[in-house]
């Protein structure tokens, strides 16, 4: 399993915008601080592309 916090930090250092939703089942306590915003339309497009490549 990948750690999304590390991926977000890695991407932020390189100027890459992350669009990774938080899996609430993996979080034991509610985290304080800035909330993570996910563009749902972009995330849906990503899912479509990933589904397409899984068919190949």
C-alpha positions in Angstrom: 0.0 0.0 0.0 1.3 3.4 -0.8 1.4 6.3 1.6 -0.6 9.2 0.0 1.0 11.7 2.3 4.5 10.9 1.0 3.2 10.9 -2.6 1.6 14.3 -2.0 4.8 15.7 -0.5 6.9 14.4 -3.3 4.5 15.9 -6.0 4.3 19.2 -4.2 8.1 19.6 -4.2 8.1 19.1 -7.9 5.1 21.4 -8.6 2.8 18.5 -9.5 -0.9 18.8 -8.5 -2.1 15.6 -6.8 -5.6 14.5 -7.2 -5.7 11.6 -4.8 -8.7 11.1 -2.6 -8.2 10.1 1.1 -9.4 6.6 1.9 -11.3 7.2 5.2 -11.2 3.5 6.1 -7.4 3.7 6.5 -7.5 6.7 8.9 -8.0 5.9 12.6 -8.3 9.5 13.9 -9.5 12.5 12.1 -6.6 14.6 11.0 -6.4 18.3 11.8 -5.2 21.0 9.4 -5.9 21.8 5.8 -8.4 19.6 4.1 -7.4 17.8 0.9 -9.4 18.9 -2.2 -10.1 16.4 -5.0 -11.4 17.4 -8.4 -14.1 14.7 -8.8 -14.5 15.3 -12.6 -10.7 14.8 -13.2 -10.8 11.8 -10.9 -13.6 10.2 -13.0 -11.6 10.8 -16.1 -8.6 9.1 -14.5 -10.8 6.1 -13.6 -12.0 5.8 -17.2 -8.5 5.9 -18.6 -7.3 3.3 -16.1 -10.3 1.0 -16.9 -9.5 1.3 -20.6 -5.9 0.3 -20.1 -6.9 -2.7 -17.9 -8.9 -4.0 -20.8 -5.8 -4.0 -23.1 
